[in-house]
């Protein structure tokens, strides 16, 4: 399993537009992808799950990937969120 903990820096938090891009990126991989916030972990391939976390700015979240392509998945998702200027 690969995991990273990142800080959400977007002033609006993890809102719909970057969440949709992240979910799309996660969905391209076979491995299980989860995002955790305040003790709740959801499938990062589900926009409803990700949005249900209500992640505000200046929050730490943990993204984890487990499976055959976990290394590629975690790097791609991190890159997408950095490109969207959501995380630091």
QUIVENSUL-V847106 format. One record per helix or strand. SS is the DSSP state (h for helix, s for strand). FROM is the first residue (numbers start at 0). TO is the last residue. If there is no record, write none. Layout:
BEGIN
SS_FROM_TO, SS_FROM_TO
END
This chain:
BEGIN
s_1_7, h_15_26, s_31_36, s_39_42, h_46_51, s_59_65, h_69_82, s_86_86
END
